[in-house]
Amino acid sequence: MQNLKLQLKIQNFDAHIYLKGKRGIVDHEDLTISRNLDTLLIRAIDKILSRNRISRLSLRTLEIPAKLKDGAVSNMILKTTKAGLEV
């Protein structure tokens, strides 16, 4: 699998993680936003990568299409996760 990307979306109180390839969505994971969003997010990403036997280095991009407030904790968590996955 090549040209894979992760997409993180936040809608209301849910977070959606999509693994996308050339032909569309390969896998996804849905989370309910709670106090431990950071831990849930990392575990969900690990689960998707493990389930699809993908190395983090195989990911081309990580997108965060949501427009969140700069001061929002969920926005900071998503940006930190993105920075951590990019090398």
Buried (B, 14 or more C-beta within 10 A) or exposed (E): EEEBBBBBBBEEEEBBBBBBBEEEEBBBBEBEBEEEBBEBBBEBBEEBBEEBEBEBEEBEEBEBEBEBEEEEEBBEBBEEBBEEBEE
